[in-house]
Amino acid sequence: MMNLKFRMGDVFLQCLVLVILFLLPAFSQSQVLDNNPPSIKWKKINTENFRIIFPAGYEANAQKVANTMEHIYEPVSNSLHQRPKKLSLVLQNQNSISNAFVTVAPRRSEFFTTPPQDYNFMGTNDWMHLLAIHEYRHVVQFEKSKTGFTKAFYYLFGETALALWGNLAVPDWFWEGDATGMETALSHSGRGRIARFDMAFRTNLLERGAYTYNKQHLGSFKDPVPDHYRLGYFFTTYVRNKYGADSWSNITNRAFGLPFIPFTFSTAMKKETGKNLLQNYSDMMNEMNGLWTNQLEGLTFTQSQKISPDTKKVFTNYLYPQQLKNGKIMAMKVGLGDALQMILLDENTSEEKGFLPGIVNDVAMLSAAKNKLVWSEFEFDSRWGIRSYSVIKSYDFGTKQLKTLTKKTRYAAAALSPDGSKIATIETTQNNEYFMVILDAENGVVIKKIPNPSNTVYGMPRWSSDGESIVVLKIANGKKSVVRIDFNNEKEKELMKPSEENVGHPVLYGQYLFYNSAYSGIDNIYVLDTATGKKYQVTSRKFGAFNPNISNDGKTIFFNDYTKDGMTVASMPFDTAAWKRIEEVEDRTVRYYEKMVEQEHNADILKTIPNKEHAVENYKKASGIFNIHTWGPEVASSANSLKVGLQMQDVLSTVTTNIGYEYDANEKSGTGVASISYQGWFPIIDFGYEFGNRATRRLVTTDSTGGIRDFSWKEQRMNLGYRIPLNLTKSKYFTNLSFGSSLNLIKVKEFSQNIRFIDQVSNGTLSALTHQLTYTRLLKRSARDINSRLGQAFVLNYQHTSGGDFKGAYLAMEGQLFFPGLAKHHSLNLKGGYQYRALNNGVNSYIFSGSFYFPRGYSAGVFQHFYHINVNYAFPIMYPDLAIGPLLNIQRLKGNLFYDYGLGKTSELSAEFNSMGIELSTDFNVMRFNLLLDVGVRVSYIPVANDVQFELMILNLGF
């Protein structure tokens, strides 16, 4: 073992030299983990049930999280009758994205600490409280899945098997719906209490009728389908309301107990409720239809004028209308057929093409003044996947000039002053300090940062119509208020007192403060007359009205009106006499969660969190490197080998390790394998080592004793390399670059034959270098786009010997270009490449294997030089949403026309290859699993042979 370490050290020095000499990337199958820069120092708090891991400087917030988690431990677990073992919880404060997750490989949860600006996401909750309840319920669910055969699979195979069988047994809507139900029952403002959360589900049901279960669960390219959070919340709540608080504990016990039985979840529901999955789904939809129909009965709706185009053919949202100086209406457009973009509308419902931004930080608002628009957009650290930023960008519709005003900032919810000179935005620091920041709209320079002594969460700032002050939401102690901050003296005045009413999108026009609210149970626009203190309802729309904006002349209110075809832009007169006094507005809220709140008996749990001081210790990353999460046998994807071993990864996603023994059924031989990937430095360092017996059977025709012969040998294989993956996305193009190199050493002894093939290593040593570079730049797509409409991709792979007993070389280069097709969602892409193999006939020659495109309809050949050109034209055919019972659900049919050309050359000959044809494929689901599969057939015509060939394509692996 000691000698092996010395040899590893020698090779490591060689690889350091390679890093300098060969700035080309190494091919590696190892996943790139999302992790933090190595400069961050980590701390930890140990409690009875949690290990809280957090960056140094975040101690005060970590203490609050530790107290919250211990406080909710039992209440979140009760209704599933499960007490999870101790959990590692990582607090990630290097990002600007509001999110969290739970995973089991390795078992941990991660909270992204920046709170969202979207008022319909967080409601009036504290962000960390919301995450604590929702994410810990997932932990309880995973622990619950350790029952029956799923528990047996866990003991045999580890955490990965637990996740696999758990998700096969129970649909995804249960996981998220049950967790959303818990955040609703145990807090005063979970998403089940927010009208916007159910709006799309409610509208679809009342206007389109109930979708089939397959469509509602699996999704559609044809029609809008609310996500599994919505289906899950209403379905899980319905079952609890009707069959009791223990119903899901009993159902999941049975389903997790027999995960390999087809439709085990439906069978479990039948045993618990007397009705199967589809019958319960139908009953739930009927019940919701009745509740929501009654909610609307007798309501009078205000009139409005639609401005955005008719979108009946495909679901499309036109969001956040803003009138510009030239009178046109700016809106953000996004839908099934359109990637998110900014467009212009006029009052004749005509649409003017605008521009595609990057990855918009959608905070439920945009802001425009004069002819300029400002918004916040996500950008990413090029190397460290956890670190992200939210920068401010602007676009001038007059000059067509796009500007990035800030760099590496954490700003959100940008608001432009009426004269277009200043931007108000909200900054969230890494330690969760919140500030109102005023920027120069021309260059992004900070003009002032307004103090926030109480450090309450700010949200959705807007300048007053006179440009003298800013109105902003404030969230504190589970309540929300609206305040006005004077720009000059920075003094704050409360306009709306703190309450649990989930108000949003405040707009101050003169004495009138407009805002969104679901006061009546349906989202609509309301107004506060700040001079009199009286409130009024401005709109009464059937499914929801949002985001008021006052016209330049003050005579019109533009707003969003939700319909079954999407969010439209509408207008109505600014007529104070038509407004309805708040006292006359009837509360028709459907409180579907009330019985569940009673069942949990902890409605005020967040008001009694203790304030205990826990000991803080240093957390050493090295202490958790060898964290085993999966073990036991593992069948390879080719199904011809079996591996037994251990898989490890630390909770900070720094190191992955695999150790085991692999038996190859074809070779009837086995090898020991070990690999480790250290990803905590700027270059990723990969090491792999294999040793054992190898064997193969080959046809020999080179001598008089030719025939099928058995070859066997002992082999040691080692590779050591580096990779540098870079995320360069800063615009509407998703851009990635990866490069690196590796040293590969193969040592063979006891080779059983006196002959060898030139792709074999006989007794001796092969020392080779591998370099690879990959680059992609692809325009963002809509849900219906088959390929990116514009983009480029390039791959370079170079392998060559670097000493040892054998010589060889391999070079492959491929480039691809994407263009729009003749119709929407059609795609033309061109691909070309060159491959070189050193075909020396000497006794020490070696041929490297490599993946390279070969014309369709032909078997791949080996040439010294090979050139190829491929033309593809992909297009959708139809979106059938066709279910064949519970077995098959077909979502989309699509086609691809192709032409391939190849030219192969050696020193003795050259050959041309031509083929053309069509590929027909379908995107579908099997047995109600939400994994979308892609299977089809290819018909190839070979002109030179006048031959037609048919091939089956599975998961796009046919070419």
N, C-alpha and C positions, 0 to 999 in steps of 0.2 A: 504493500500500500504506500509505503514511503517513497519507493522508486517511482510509482505512478505519479505522485505529487510533484516530484522533481521534473518528470517529463512534461507534465502539464504546465509547469512554470516555464520551461524552455519554449513550448509551443505558444504560450501566451505572449512571450517577448516577440516571437515571429509575427504574431497577429497584430501587435502594436505597430510593427514596421509596416504591415500590410495596410493598416489604417491610413498611414501617411502616404504610401506609394500607390495604393489602388483605391481611389475615391469612387468606387462603383459598388452597387448594392449586392448583398448576398441573398440568395434565395433561401427562405426559411418558412416552414409551416407554422412556427410558433406565433401565437396570437400577440398582438400589441395591446398591452394593458393600459387602461386609463389610470395614471398615477400623478403624483405631485413632484415638484422639483426637489432635489436632494438637500437643498438649503433649509428646508422646513424642519424644525425641531418639534418633536411630538411629546405630548403629556398624556396621562391617563388618570381616570378616577375609577376605583373599584368599589362597587356596591354589591349587595347580596346577589342580585340577578343580572347585573350589567357590568361591562367593562367599557367605559366611555373613553374613546381615543380622540384627541383633538390637538390642533396646532398650538404651540406656545403663544401666549397672549390672549387666548380665547377662554381663560379660566372661568371668568364670571358667568359667561353663557353656558359653559359646560356644567357648572354647578346646578344651574336651573334645569338643564336637561336631565341630569342625574336624578334630581328630586322628582321631576315629572315622571320619568320612566318607572321609578320604584312605586310612585303613587298610583299609577294606572295599571301596574303589573297584574293584579288580580281582577279588577273590573273588566279589563279588555279580554281576559282569558275565560271568564266565568261561563258564558253561554255555549262555548265549545268544550267545556269541561276538560281543559288541558292547561298544564303549567309548564311552560317551556324551560329548558335548561338555560344556564347563563349565556348571554349574548354579547358579542363584540359590536359596538356601535361607533362608527367613525363619523365625526363631524367635519364636513368639507367646507372650508370657508374661502377657497381660492377661486370660486366660480361665481358667475352672475346669473346662472340658470336656477330657477326655483323647481326643485325636484327632490326625489328620494327613492330608494329601492331597498328591497330585501332579497338576498340570494343565498344559496346553500353551498356553493362551490367556489370559495369556502363560505361557510355559514357566517353571515354578518348582515348588518344594515348600514346604509350610508345616508346621512341627511345633508342636503345642499342648503346651506344656511341663509341664503339671500331670499327674503320674502317676495312674493309676487306683487306686481302692481295691479293686476286684474282683480277688481273688487268682487267678481263672481267666483273666484277661485278660493280665496282665503275667507271671504265674508268678513265677520267681525272677530274672527279667531286670532289668537297669537299663532304665528306660522309654525313655531316649534311644537306647540300643543297639538295642532292639526296633524303634523307629521308623526308625533309620538303615538297617537291613537291609531291612525290609519296603518302606519307601517308595522307597529307592533302586532296588530291583528294579523298581518301576513305571517309574522313569526309564529303566532299561535296556530294558524292554519297549517303551516309546514309541520309543526310539532304534532298536530292532529293527524296528519297523513301517515304518521308512523304507527300504523295499525294493520293487523292481518298480514296479507301477502306483501303490501307495500313496506311494512316494517321488516319483513323477511328480506326483501330486496335491498333495503337500506343496510341491514347487517351484512349481507353478502357483497354489496358493491359500493356502499357509501352514499355520500350526499348527492352526487350526480344522479344516481339511480332513484333516490327519493324524489328529486325534482321531476325526473322523466315520468315515473309512474304516477306521481301525484297529479301531474298535469294531464296525463292520459285518462285518469279516473274521473276528474272533475273539470268542467269547462271553465274557461278563463273568466267568464262573467261572474261566476261564483266568487272567485278570489277577490276581485275588485269591488263587486257589489256588496259583499259581506263586510269588507273593510270600510266602504263608504257608509254603510248602515251604522257601523260602530262609531265613526266620527260624528255622525248625525245624532245618535242616541246619547252619547257621552259629552257632547259639547252643545252650546247654544246656537252654533252657526255652521254646522257641517253642511256638506253640499246637498244632502237630502232636504234641507230647509230652504234652499236657494232656488227661486222660480226659474232662473235662467238655466239651471242644470237640467231641468226636465223639458225645456221649451221645445227642442227638436223632436223628442220622443212624443210629446203631447200633440204637437202639430201634425206629425206623420199619422198618428193613430186617428185623429179626428178628421183629417182631410184626405188621406190615402186609404184608410182602413188598416187593419192589422197585417203586417207582413207575416209570411210564413216563418216558423221558428228558424229554419235554416238560414233564411235571408237576414233575419234580425240578429242572429248569432254570428254568422260567418261574414256578413258584409256584402257589398255589391259595387260593381263599376257603373251600374245603370242608374241607381237611385240613391238618395242620401240615407245612410243608416247610422243612427246615433251609436256611439261606441259602447263597448262592453261595460263601462262604468254605469251607464244609464240603464241598460237592460238588467244588469246585475243588481243594482240597487232596488229597482221595483220588484224584480222576481224574488230576491231573497227576503225583502220586507213583506211581500204578499204571503209567502210561505210561513214566515214567523207570525204574522197577524192571524192567519187562519189555523195553523197547526201547533202553535206554541213556541216558546223560547228555546226548547230543546230540539226542535225539529231538524235544524241543520246539523246539530251534533250527531243525531241518529242517522241522518241521510249520509253524511260524509263518512261515518264509521263503516257503513256497509259498502259505500263506493270505494273508499281507500282500501278496504279489506280484500276486495276482489278486482284489482285494477285491470287485469288482463281479460276479463269477461266483456264482450262487446256490449256497449250501451249499459254498462253497469250503473251509471248515474241515474238513468231513467228507471231501471229496475229498483234501485234503492229508494227513489221517490215513490214508486208504486207501493212498496212495502210500508213506507212511513205514512203516506197520505191517502192511499187507496186509489191514486191516480198517477199515471205515468208523466213523463216530462212534457209531452205535447199537450196532454189534457190540462195540466197545471198552467202551462203557458197560455193556453186559450182562455182559461178562467181568469188568469191575471189580466190579460189584455181586455177582456170584457169588463172586469171590475174597474180598471183605469178609464176605459172609455165612458162608463157611466159617471164616474166621479168628475171627469173633466168636462163632460157634456153638461152636467148640472152646474158646474162652475160658471159656464158661459150663459146659462139660461136667463133670459130677461135683461141682459146687459145691452146698453146702447153704445154704439161705437162711433167715435168721431170720424169725420170725413177727411180725406187727404188726397193729394195729387201725386201719382207715381211719376218719378223722373227717370229711374234706371231702366234699361232695356228689358224686354220680356225674356225670361230665362226658363220657359216651360220645358224646353228640350233637355236641359241639363241643369242640375242644382248649382246655383252660383250665388255667392254673397257679395254685395257691394256695401262696404263697411265705412263707418266714421266720416260721413259727408262733411265737407268744408267748402265754403264759397270763397273763391279767389277774387282778386281785385278786378279781373276781367269778366267777372260774372259767372264763370264756369264752376262746376262743382267737382272738386277732387274727391275720389273715393278709393279705398283699397279693395281690389277685386280678387276673389279666390273661390275655387269650387272644384267639383269633380273633374272638370275639363280644363281648368286654368290654374297654373302656378300663381302664387301670390304676386300681385303687381299693383302699381299705382296708375289710375286712369282718370280721365276727365269726362264729365257729362255736361250736357246743356239741358235746358228745360223742354227740348223737343225729343227727349229720351234717346238722343244719339250719343254714341260713345267714341271718344277719341283715344287712340292708343297712347299710353304713357310710357312707363319704364318698369323693368324688373329690379327690385332691390335685392339685397342679400338675404340673410336669415334674420327676419324681422323679430325683434323682441316685442311680441304682440301684447301690449299692456292695456288692451281694450280702449285705446285712444290714439289719434294722430292729432297734429296741430298744423294749421296753415294760416298764413297772413300775407297780404299783398299777393304775389304770385309764387310764394315760396312755401315749401313743406319741410317739416323736420320730424324725425322719428328716431328711435333707438334700434340698434342692430347688434346681434351677437357676433363677436369675433373670438378667435381661439388662439391659445398659445400654440406655436408651431410644433412643439415637442411634447409638452405635458398635457395629457388629455383632460385632466380634472380642471385645469386653469382656463377660465374663459372670461371674456370682457363684454361689457355692453357700452357701445360707443354711440355718439350722436352723429347723424348724417343729415344733410339737407339737399334739397333739389329745387332748382328754380325752373318753373314751367315756361318762363319767358325765354331765358337764355339756354335752357336744356343743360345747365351745369349741375353736376353732382359733386358734393363735397363730403369728405370725412372730416368732421370738425374736431374730434377728440381721438386719442389713441390710448389703449390699455387703461380705459376708465371703467367705472362701475355705475354708469348713469342709466336711468330709465325714465320713461314717461315725459319726454321732452315737450315743452309748450312754448310756442313762438309768440312774442309780444305783438300787439296790434300794428305797430310800425315796422315790424320785421327786424328790429335791431338787437333784441335780446332773447335768450332762451332760458326758461326756468326748467330745472330738472331735479330729480331726486337721486342723491348719491347714497349708496349703502356701502360702508367700509367693510373690510374683512372681519372686523370685530363687532359687526352689526351696530354701528353708529349711523344715524340717519340725519341727512342734511338737505336743506333746500339750497341748490347752487344756481347762481345766475351766470350765464355764459354770454360772451359776445357772439352774435349770430353769424358774423363774417369769418371768424377765425377760431372760435371755440375757447378763447382765453377766459379764465375765470374772472368775473367782475366782482362777485362777492359770494361768500358762503354764510348763509343765515344761521345763527346759533339755534340749537335745539336742546335746551337745558334738561328737559325731561326725557329726552331720547325716545319720544313716541314715533311710531311708524307713520311716515308721510306717504300719500298716494295721490296720483292723478292731478297734478297741479294745472291751473289754467289762469291766464292773465285776465283781469277784468277788462271790460270793453274800453275803458279810458286809459289802460296801460299803467295805472298808478299802483295797483296791488295785485296779489295773486291769491286765488282761492285754492284750498288743498284739503284732502281728506286726512283725518288723523285717527289712528286706531290705538286704543289704550284700554286695558282692563276689560277686554271683551266688548267694548262699545266703540262706536264710530261717530265722529263729529265732523263738521265742516267749518274751517276757520279762514279768515282773510288776513294776509300778511302784507303790511304796507311796505312797498319796495324801498322807500327812502329811509324811514326810521326803523324798519324791521319789527314794528310792534304788531302783535297778533290780536285779532278780535274774533270772538266766537260768533258764527252766524247760525249754526244749527247745533243744539246741545247734544252731548253724547247720548246715544241710544243703541239698541240692538237692531234697529232698522238698517238693512243693508243698502245704503245709498251709494251712488257712484256717478262718475262723469260730471262733476260740478262745472257749471258755466255761469259766470256773473256778467249779466248784461244790464247796465244801469243799476236800478234798485232790485232787479229780479235775479234770483239764484235758481237756475234750472238744474235738475238732477234726475238721474234714473233711480227708480225704486219699484219694488214689488209690494208696495203697501197694500194693494187690493188682492194680492195673490197672483197677479199677472203683471209682468214688468211693463211699466209705462213711464212717461215723462211727467214730472211734477215741478212745481215752482214755489219758492219762498219769496214773498214780498218782504224784503229786509226793512222797508220803511214801516210796515204795519205788523210784521211778525206772522202774518197769515200765510197758510199754505193752500195750494190749489192743485188739482189734477189737470194737466194740459192735454194729454192724449188718453184715449181709451180705445186701444186697438185689440184685436181678437187674440193674438198670440204673443205680442210683445212689441213695444216701441222703445227706442234707445237713442242715445247720442245726439242731443239737440245741438244745433248750430244756427245762429241768427244771421239772416242775410245782411248784406252790406247796407241796404237802406232801412233795415230794422222792421220791415213789413212782413217778413216770412220766416217761418221756422222750418229748417231742414232737419230730417231725422231718419233713423233706420226703422223700417217696418218689417217684421218677420212674417214670412209666408211659407207655404210648403215648398216653394221653388227657391227659397233662399231669402237672404236679407236684402230688401229693396231700399232705394233712396226715395223718400217721399217728402212732400212739403205741405204746410198748412198756414193759414194767415196768423200773424201775431195779433191775436184778438183777445185781450184780457177779459172781455165780457163773456167769452165762450168757455172760460175756465170754470171748473167745478170745485166748489169749496171742499176742503179735505174732510169736513164733518159729514158731507153727503156721500162720501165714497165708502162703499160697503166692502168689508174685508171678506173675500171669498177664498182665502188660502186653503188649499187642500193639504191638511196636516197628516200625511200618510204615515208619518213616523211616530205618532203619538203612542200607539200601543207598544211599540218597541222601546220607547223611552220608559214606559211603565215596567216593562219586563226587566230592564237593566238596573233600575233602582239607583241610578247614579247620575241624575241629570245635572247636578251641580259639582261634579267631581273636580273640574278645573278651578273652582273657587277655593279649594281647600288644599292646594299643593303646599307641602311644608317648605321650610327654608333652612334645611340642614346644611352645614358646612362639611364637605367631604375632603379627605386627604388627597392631595395632588402629588403624583409621582412622575418621574421621567419615564417615557416609553421608548425602549430601545428596539429599533426596527429589526435588528438581528435576532432578537429573542423569538420572533414569530415566523422566521423564514421557513422552517420545516413544519408546516401546518398541514397535516394530512386531511384531505376532504373526501377522497374517493379511493377505493381499494378493490382488490379481488380481480376476477376475470373480466376481460373486455374483448368483445369480438370486433375484429377489424372490419372496415367498410367493405373490403373485398370478400369477406366471409370465408377466407381460406386460412386465417391464422387466428390464434387465441393468445391474448396477452394477460399475464397475471402480474399485478404490481401495485404501486402506490402513486397517487397524484397529489401534489402539494402546491399550495399557494398561500402567501401571507395575506392578512386582511388589508394591508395597505397597497396591495397589487404591485409589489416590487419584484418578487421572485416566483417563478413556477419551476417545479421539479417533478420529474417522472423517473421512477425506478421500477424495474420489473424483469420478467422473463417472457419471451415471445416464442411460441411454437408455430411453425409453418407447416400446415398439413400437406401442401404440395411437395415441399422439400423433405418432409419427415425429419426435421431437424429444428433445434432451438437455439436462441441466443439470449444472452443477458443484455439489457439495454438500460441506459441511464442518460438523462438529459437535464440541463438546468439553463434557465434563461434569466439573467439578471437585468432588470429594466429600470433600475434606480439611477443610472447614469445617463448622460446625454446620448451616448451610443449604447444600444442594447447589446449585451454580450451573451452569446449562445454557446453552450458546450454540450456535446453529445458523445457517448462512448458505447460501443457494442462489441461483444465478444462471444464466440461460440462456434458451433458447427454449421456448415452450409452445404447444400447439395442441389444438383439440378440434373435433368436428363435431356440430352440434345442429340439431334441427328448428325452424324459425322459422315461426310462423303469424300473426304480428302485423301483417304488411303485405302488399301485393299481390304482392310478389316473394318470398313465403314459400317454404319448402322446406328441404331439407338445405343448410346452409351451413357453410363452414370458417371457424373463428376461429383466429387466430394472434396471438402477442404476445411481447414480451420481458419477463421477470419477474425481479425481485430479491426475495428473501424472507429476513427475518432474525427470529429470536426470541431473547430473553434472559429468563431467569427463575430462580426459586429454588424448591426443594422442601425440606420438612422431614419426613422419614419417621421415625416413632416406634414402637418396639416397646414396648408397655405391658403385656406378658404378665407377670403375677405370681401367677397362680392356675391353676385348671383351665380357664380361658377363654383362648384365644389372642386377644390384643387388639392391634390396630394402628391407628394414626392417621397420616394423611399430609395435609399441606396446603402450599400455596404459590401463587405467581402468576407469570405470564410476560407479557412485552410482545412482540407480534407485529407486524412491519412488512412490508407488501407494496407494492412499487412496480412499476407496469406502464407500458410505453410501446410505441409502434408497434402498438397494437391495430388489427386489420385490418378491423373492421366498424363501421358507424355505429349499431349497436344492441348491447345487451347484456342478459343475463339477470340477475335480481337476486341470483343466487348467484355472479356473476362480478365481478371488478374490471377495469374498462376503464382507459384512460389516467388515471393518477392514483395516489394513495397511500391505502392502507388501514392505519390504525393501530388495533390492537385489544389489549385486555387479556383474558387468560384466567385464571380462578381455579377451583381445584378442591379439594374436601375429600372424603376417603374415611375411613370408620371401620368396622372389623369387630370383633366380639366373639363368638367361636364356641367352644362347648364342645368339648373334645377328643373324638376319635372312636375307635372300634375299627376293626379292619381291614374288618369287614363293613358298617359304617355307610355308607350312601350319602351322607347329609348330616349335618351337626351336629344333635344332638338338641335343642339349645337355642342360640339365638344371635340376633344382630342385625347388620345391615349397613346402611350409609347412604352415599350418594354425592351430592355437590352439584357441579354444573358450571355456571359462569357466564361467558359471553363477551359482550363489548360493545366497540363502537368507542370510541376515545379521541382523536379528532382525525382529520386527514386529510380525504379527499374523499368518504367514504362513511359511512353510518350504519346501525347494526343492533345487535341484542341477541339473546341466547339464554340461557335458563335451564332447567336440568333437575335435578330432585331425585327420587331413588328410595330407598326404604327396604324392607328385607326382614326378616321375622321367621321363625325356625325353631322348631318344636315337635316333641315326640315323636309318633309315629303310634300306631296301635292295637296294633301288635305290635312285637317287637324288630326293630331296623334299619329300621323304617318311619319316614317323615319327612313332616311337614306343614309347608309353608312358604308364607307369604303375602307378596306383593310389591305395592307400590303406588307410584305416582309422578305427578309433574306436570311438564309441559314448556311453556315459553313461547317463541315466536318472534315477533320484531317483523316484521310483514308490511306494511311501508310500501310504497306504490306509487310513491314519488317516484323521480326519475332517479338519486338518489344512494343508494338503498336497497341493502342487502346482507344476504343470508340466510346465517347461520352453519350449518355442518353439525354434526351431533352424533349420537352413538349413543344410541338410546332404545328402550325395549321397546314393541313394537306387538303387538296381539293376534294369536295364531297363526291361520293360515289366510287372512290378509289381506296385501295389499301395503301397505307403509308409505305413509302420506299426510302432507301438510304442512298443519298447522293453527296458528293463532295460540296457542290453548290446547289442551292435550291431557292427559287424565287416564286413568290405567289402574290396574286391580286384577287381580292374577293369583293363583290358588290352585293349588298343586301338591301332590300326594300321591304320594311316591316309595316304592317297595317292591321288595325282591329277589324273584325268582320261583324260581330254582334255581341251583345251582352244579354244572354238568354235568361239568367237567374233561374235555371232549370234544376229542380231537385228530383232525383230518382229515388224515392223513398228516403230512408236514412243513410243509404250507402254512398250516394254520389250527389254532389252539388256543383253544377257547372256555372261559372261566373262569366267567363269570357272566351270567345273563339277568336283566334288571330292567325294571320298568314305572313309568310315571308317569301318573296321572290329572290332568287340568288343566281349569280354567275360566278364561277371559280375558274381561275387560270393558274397553272403551275408549270415551271420549267426547271427540270433537274439536269445537272451536268456532273460527269466525272471525267477523268482524263481520257477515257475510252469512248464515251457515248454521251448523248443528251436525249432527253425525252420531254415531250409536252403533254400536259393534262388539261382537258377542258370538261366542264360540266355545268349544267344549268338545271333549274327545277323550281319546285315550290315546297314549302313546309307549312303544314297546317297543325296547329296545336291549340290546346285549351288550358285555361287556368281553372282549377277545380279543387274541391275538398272531398275527402273520403271519410265516411263514418262520422261526420259532424266535427271532425278535428279542424281547428282553425288554421292549420298549416296549408298554405296555398301551393298546390303542386302544378307542374307544367309538363304535360306529356303530349306527344304528337307523332305525326308520320312525315317522312320526307320522301319525295319522289324526285329522283335524279335522272337526268338524261345525259348519256355519254355519247357525244356526236361521232367520235372516231370509231366507235364500235356499234353505233346505232342501237344502243342498249338502254333500257329503262330499268332502274333499280328502286326498290322500296326498302325503307329503313324505319325502325321504331326509334323515336327520340324520347328519352326518359330524363326528366329534370334538366333539360337543356344540356345533357352530357353527350348528345349525339355528335357534337362537333365542337 
